Amino acid sequence: MSSSAASTYVIVPPGIPALPVAGTDRLFPIHRIYCVGRNYAEHAIEMGHDPDKEPPFFFQKNPDNVIVDGTFPYPGHSNDVHYELEMLVAIGRGGVDIPVAEALGHVWGYGVGLDMTRRDLQGEAKKLGRPWEVGKAFEASAPCSPLVPAAEIGHPDTGKVWLTVNGELRQQGDLNQMIWKVPEMISYLSGLFTLQPGDLIMSGTPAGVGPVVRGDHLKGSVEGVGTLDVRVI
């Protein structure tokens, strides 16, 4: 390519992904997304794991995987895409090696999210001992609700978590069933990474995960936090 041709290209930095703040016109910029795996005992069992022997672990989605327009575009290269409803934890103050007793002081707020998963591609990656990004970190794989500040709702540690598909109840659990509670997640993560303002934690999903098809209507809620409505297109 000639220098004159190259000079016609303009590199435009991408916008910073963000979540709306409920009831306001403010935005919460997203830094990273950490997802805890198998954090509800019944979900660990349904995925073929023993929750008493395997502690939860973390993987990441990309900040630009978040989508807030109420749709989920069914992705290519997969015939088995699953929903996983989760409470979002939004970090407002970062740190390293945060003590459990101080962890909630680093939380800005909470929301509701879906960790959409190309289960067939994730399964292939597991068999080959490869990372899960192909199954987890694809475009639009994190439909999310607006965030609500902890200053308004406190720090939920109990409350119903549920999801319906086309009006049929598929997932049901309670925040008090989480194996690792929110302060423990924050403390553990801050020992591995430097947490930053804008980090999100997807805190795990109850049992009942399953596939979606185009046209499905997903509705999920975390009691005391919010509700999320998503149409698969």
C-alpha positions in Angstrom: 0.0 0.0 0.0 1.4 3.4 -0.9 1.9 6.1 1.7 -0.7 8.2 0.0 -3.3 5.4 0.2 -2.4 4.7 3.8 -2.9 8.4 4.7 -6.6 8.2 3.7 -7.4 5.8 6.6 -8.5 7.4 9.8 -8.3 5.4 13.0 -11.2 6.3 15.3 -10.9 5.0 18.9 -13.9 2.9 19.9 -16.3 4.4 22.5 -16.0 3.3 26.1 -18.7 0.6 26.8 -21.0 1.7 29.6 -24.2 0.8 31.4 -27.0 3.2 32.1 -27.8 4.1 35.7 -31.4 3.5 36.5 -33.7 6.5 36.6 -31.0 8.9 35.4 -29.1 10.0 32.3 -25.8 9.0 33.8 -23.6 6.2 32.5 -21.3 3.7 34.3 -18.2 3.1 32.2 -17.1 -0.5 32.1 -13.4 -1.5 32.6 -13.5 -5.3 32.8 -16.0 -8.1 33.2 -15.2 -11.0 35.6 -17.6 -14.0 35.6 -17.6 -16.5 38.4 -18.2 -20.1 37.3 -20.4 -22.6 39.1 -21.2 -20.4 42.1 -24.6 -22.1 42.8 -24.3 -25.7 44.0 -27.2 -27.0 42.0 -25.9 -25.4 38.8 -22.5 -26.9 39.5 -24.1 -30.3 39.8 -26.2 -29.9 36.6 -22.9 -29.1 34.7 -21.4 -32.3 36.0 -19.2 -30.9 38.8 -19.0 -31.5 42.6 -19.4 -28.1 44.4 -17.9 -29.5 47.6 -14.6 -30.4 45.8 -14.2 -27.7 43.2 -14.1 -24.0 44.3 -15.5 -21.5 41.9 -13.2 -20.0 39.3 -13.3 -16.8 37.2 -13.2 -16.1 33.4 -13.7 -12.9 31.6 -16.0 -11.4 29.0 -15.1 -8.3 27.1 -16.6 -4.9 28.0 -18.0 -4.5 24.5 -19.9 -7.7 24.9 -22.5 -5.7 26.9 -25.7 -4.9 25.2 -28.6 -2.8 26.6 -31.2 -2.5 23.9 -33.3 -5.5 25.0 -32.2 -7.8 22.2 -29.9 -10.8 21.8 -28.8 -11.5 18.2 -28.4 -15.3 17.9 -24.7 -15.8 17.1 -23.3 -17.7 14.2 -21.2 -20.9 14.4 -23.4 -22.4 17.2 -26.6 -24.5 17.4 -26.8 -24.6 21.2 -26.8 -21.1 22.9 -27.8 -21.1 26.6 -29.0 -18.4 29.0 -27.5 -17.9 32.4 -29.1 -15.2 34.6 -26.9 -13.5 37.1 -26.6 -10.5 39.5 -24.1 -7.9 38.4 -21.8 -6.3 40.9 -20.4 -3.0 39.8 -17.1 -1.9 41.4 -16.7 1.8 42.2 -13.4 1.8 44.1 -10.5 -0.4 43.1 -7.8 -2.0 45.0 -5.4 -5.0 45.6 -5.7 -7.7 48.3 -9.0 -6.2 49.6 -10.0 -7.8 52.9 -13.4 -9.6 52.9 -14.6 -7.3 55.8 -13.9 -4.2 53.6 -15.0 -5.5 50.2 -18.5 -4.1 50.1 -17.1 -0.6 50.5 -15.7 -1.1 47.0 -19.1 -1.8 45.4 -20.9 1.0 43.6 -24.1 -0.8 42.7 -25.9 -3.8 41.2 -27.7 -4.9 38.1 -29.1 -8.0 36.3 -27.3 -9.6 33.4 -27.3 -12.6 31.1 -24.2 -14.6 30.5 -25.2 -16.0 27.1 -23.1 -19.0 26.2 -22.4 -20.9 23.0 -22.5 -24.2 24.9 -21.5 -26.4 22.1 -18.3 -24.3 21.4 -17.6 -24.1 25.2 -17.9 -27.9 25.4 -15.4 -28.4 22.6 -13.0 -26.0 24.3 -13.3 -27.9 27.6 -12.6 -31.2 25.9 -9.4 -29.8 24.3 -8.3 -28.0 27.5 -8.6 -24.6 25.8 -9.8 -21.3 27.1 -13.6 -20.6 26.9 -13.6 -17.2 25.1 -15.1 -18.7 21.9 -18.1 -19.8 24.0 -18.4 -16.9 26.3 -16.9 -13.7 25.0 -18.7 -13.2 21.7 -20.5 -10.1 20.5 -23.7 -9.2 22.4 -23.2 -12.1 24.9 -23.9 -10.0 27.9 -27.4 -8.4 27.8 -27.7 -6.2 31.0 -30.1 -4.1 32.8 -29.4 -0.6 34.1 -27.4 -0.4 37.3 -28.8 0.7 40.7 -26.5 2.3 43.3 -25.8 0.5 46.5 -26.5 3.8 48.2 -30.1 3.3 47.3 -30.7 -0.5 47.7 -27.9 -1.6 50.1 -26.0 -4.8 49.4 -28.4 -7.7 48.6 -27.3 -11.0 50.1 -30.7 -12.7 49.9 -33.5 -12.5 47.4 -35.1 -14.5 44.6 -33.3 -15.0 41.3 -35.4 -16.2 38.5 -35.7 -16.4 34.7 -38.6 -17.3 32.4 -38.5 -18.2 28.7 -41.8 -17.3 26.9 -43.5 -17.1 30.3 -42.3 -20.5 31.5 -40.1 -20.5 34.6 -36.7 -22.0 33.8 -34.3 -20.7 36.5 -35.1 -20.2 40.2 -32.8 -19.6 43.1 -31.8 -17.2 45.9 -28.8 -15.0 46.4 -28.2 -16.7 49.7 -27.4 -19.9 47.8 -24.2 -18.5 46.3 -21.2 -20.6 47.3 -18.9 -17.5 47.3 -20.6 -14.4 48.6 -20.0 -11.0 47.0 -17.3 -9.8 49.6 -15.4 -13.1 49.1 -15.5 -12.8 45.3 -14.1 -9.3 45.5 -11.4 -10.2 48.0 -10.3 -13.2 45.9 -10.3 -11.4 42.6 -8.3 -8.5 44.1 -5.6 -11.0 45.0 -5.2 -12.0 41.3 -5.9 -8.7 39.6 -5.8 -5.0 40.4 -9.5 -4.2 40.6 -10.5 -0.9 39.0 -13.5 1.4 39.1 -15.8 0.2 36.3 -15.1 -3.5 36.8 -18.2 -5.7 36.7 -18.6 -9.1 38.3 -21.2 -11.5 37.0 -21.8 -13.5 40.2 -23.0 -16.8 39.0 -26.3 -18.4 37.9 -28.8 -20.8 39.5 -29.7 -24.2 38.1 -32.0 -24.5 35.1 -29.8 -23.2 32.3 -30.9 -24.1 28.8 -31.0 -23.3 25.1 -32.8 -20.5 23.3 -34.0 -20.0 19.7 -34.8 -16.9 17.7 -38.1 -15.4 18.8 -37.7 -16.4 22.4 -38.6 -13.9 25.1 -36.4 -14.0 28.2 -37.4 -12.2 31.4 -35.3 -12.4 34.5 -35.1 -10.7 37.8 -33.0 -10.4 41.0 -35.2 -9.4 43.9 -34.4 -5.9 45.1 -32.2 -5.2 42.2 -34.1 -5.1 38.9 -35.6 -7.0 36.0 -34.2 -7.7 32.5 -36.3 -8.3 29.4 -34.6 -9.7 26.3 -35.8 -10.9 22.9 -33.7 -13.4 20.9 -33.5 -12.2 17.3 
